[in-house]
Amino acid sequence: MWSFMHTAREERMAAASLPQANVVSILYEQHAQLRDQFGVVPDLHGEYRRAAFDMLREMLARHEAAEEVVLRPVTEKLLPSGQTHARNDEEKAAARELAELERMDLESPEFAPRLRLLEEQVLMHFVREEAEEFPAVLGELSAHEQEQMGRWMMRAMALAPSHPHPMLTGSPVGQAVLGPFAALSDWARDLLGRSREEHREEH
């Protein structure tokens, strides 16, 4: 049931089938929003393209930073070694590509094809998250833990930077340099650990 989605509509349907505060529901909805935003940018020009691209950059940066501090510390414990490292590597590669796009003339003939390459890269990353990490969270954590993570995800989104840092994303050193991420990650780990202990005691 919880396989990856091919369209924003499918992701929204998957999100709607879960409680609103569930972390996987939130992530499916964010993936759908990013798919939509990738589709908007190439059809616009001038200041409208710039505004849409800036929105895409901010949405992507906040999404990936929040996943780094909330989702990855959990899925590292649930999945075989190497899978979460691969997802972090994909995010770093996408951040580097986005940094290259930021330096380009948005009206140049090269911009739209390069944006399309980034879109393909990011969507394949989503596919792997949805096929590997999402089922692990839904299958291994309690509903309470999933909703706790959802609340932490929204908090992390609010604290995340609005600009990607390709050399720092996915790295503990990077978390420290970027300010609130290291503390937020520790806080999330501690709360999740306590909620698991409480869940065990109740059962």
C-alpha positions in Angstrom: 0.0 0.0 0.0 2.7 2.5 0.9 4.7 2.5 -2.3 6.1 5.5 -4.0 3.9 7.9 -5.9 4.2 9.0 -9.6 2.2 12.2 -9.5 1.4 15.1 -7.1 -2.2 13.9 -7.1 -1.2 10.4 -5.9 0.9 12.0 -3.2 -1.9 14.1 -2.0 -4.2 11.1 -1.9 -1.7 9.2 0.2 -1.3 12.3 2.5 -5.1 12.5 2.9 -5.3 8.8 3.9 -3.2 9.5 7.0 -3.9 11.8 10.0 -3.1 15.4 9.2 -0.3 15.6 11.8 1.4 12.4 10.7 5.0 13.0 9.5 4.5 10.9 6.4 1.3 12.8 5.5 3.2 16.1 5.8 6.1 14.8 3.7 3.8 13.5 0.9 2.1 16.9 0.8 5.5 18.7 0.6 6.6 16.4 -2.2 3.4 17.2 -4.1 3.9 20.9 -3.6 7.5 20.7 -4.8 6.4 18.7 -7.9 3.8 21.5 -8.7 6.4 24.2 -8.2 8.9 22.6 -10.5 6.2 22.6 -13.2 5.4 26.3 -12.7 8.9 27.9 -13.2 9.6 27.0 -16.8 6.3 28.5 -18.0 7.0 31.9 -16.6 9.3 34.7 -17.6 11.0 37.8 -16.2 10.2 38.8 -12.6 7.5 36.1 -12.4 10.0 33.3 -13.2 12.4 34.8 -10.7 9.7 34.8 -8.0 8.6 31.3 -8.8 12.2 30.0 -8.8 13.0 31.8 -5.5 9.9 30.1 -4.0 11.1 26.7 -5.3 14.5 27.2 -3.8 13.1 28.1 -0.4 10.6 25.2 -0.4 13.3 22.7 -1.3 15.8 24.0 1.1 13.4 24.0 4.1 12.1 20.6 3.1 15.5 18.9 2.9 16.8 20.6 6.0 13.8 19.5 8.0 14.1 15.9 6.7 17.8 15.9 7.7 17.1 16.7 11.4 13.8 14.8 11.9 13.4 11.9 9.4 17.0 10.7 8.9 17.9 10.2 12.6 14.9 7.8 12.8 15.3 6.0 9.5 19.0 5.4 10.2 17.9 3.1 12.9 15.1 1.4 10.9 16.8 0.7 7.6 19.9 -1.2 6.5 23.1 0.7 6.7 23.8 2.9 3.7 20.3 3.7 2.6 20.0 6.9 4.6 23.5 7.9 3.7 22.5 7.6 0.0 19.5 9.8 0.5 21.7 12.5 2.2 24.2 12.2 -0.7 21.3 12.8 -3.2 20.3 15.9 -1.3 23.8 17.2 -1.4 24.0 16.6 -5.1 20.7 18.4 -5.7 21.8 21.4 -3.5 25.0 21.7 -5.6 22.9 21.6 -8.8 20.6 24.2 -7.4 23.5 26.4 -6.5 24.7 26.3 -10.2 21.2 27.3 -11.3 21.2 30.2 -9.0 24.2 31.6 -10.9 22.6 31.3 -14.3 20.6 33.9 -16.2 17.0 32.6 -15.7 16.1 33.7 -19.3 19.0 31.9 -20.9 18.3 29.0 -23.2 20.3 26.7 -20.9 18.2 27.4 -17.8 15.1 25.4 -18.5 16.9 22.2 -19.5 19.2 22.4 -16.4 16.1 23.0 -14.2 14.5 19.9 -15.8 17.6 17.9 -14.9 17.4 19.1 -11.3 13.7 18.2 -11.2 14.4 14.6 -12.4 17.1 14.3 -9.8 14.8 15.5 -7.0 11.8 13.5 -8.1 13.9 10.3 -8.1 15.1 11.2 -4.6 11.4 11.4 -3.6 10.7 8.0 -5.2 13.4 6.4 -3.1 12.2 8.1 0.1 8.6 7.1 -0.5 9.6 3.5 -1.3 12.1 3.0 1.5 11.8 5.5 4.4 8.1 6.2 4.5 7.1 2.5 4.8 9.7 2.0 7.5 8.2 4.9 9.6 4.7 3.8 9.0 5.5 0.1 9.8 7.8 0.5 12.7 6.7 3.5 14.7 3.5 4.0 16.7 0.8 6.5 15.6 1.9 8.7 18.5 5.5 8.6 17.4 4.6 9.4 13.8 2.5 12.4 15.0 5.3 13.5 17.3 7.7 13.5 14.3 5.1 15.5 12.3 5.1 18.2 14.9 8.9 18.2 14.9 8.9 18.4 11.1 6.8 21.5 11.1 9.0 23.1 13.8 12.1 22.2 11.8 10.6 23.7 8.6 10.0 26.9 10.5 13.6 27.1 11.7 15.3 25.9 8.5 17.3 28.3 6.3 15.7 29.5 3.1 18.9 28.9 1.1 20.6 25.6 0.4 24.1 25.0 1.5 25.5 22.2 -0.8 28.7 21.6 1.1 27.0 21.4 4.5 23.7 19.6 3.9 23.7 16.1 5.4 26.7 16.7 7.6 26.9 17.0 11.4 29.4 19.8 11.0 27.0 21.5 8.6 24.3 21.3 11.2 26.4 23.0 13.7 27.4 25.8 11.3 23.8 26.4 10.2 22.8 27.2 13.8 19.6 25.6 15.2 19.9 22.3 13.4 22.3 20.5 15.8 20.2 21.5 18.8 17.0 20.6 17.1 18.3 17.2 16.1 19.3 16.5 19.6 15.9 17.7 20.9 14.1 15.5 18.4 16.1 12.4 19.2 15.6 12.9 22.9 11.8 13.4 22.6 11.5 10.4 20.3 13.5 8.3 22.7 11.3 9.3 25.6 8.1 8.7 23.6 9.3 5.2 22.7 10.0 4.4 26.4 6.6 5.6 27.4 5.0 3.5 24.6 6.9 0.4 25.8 5.8 1.0 29.4 2.2 1.3 28.3 2.4 -2.0 26.6 
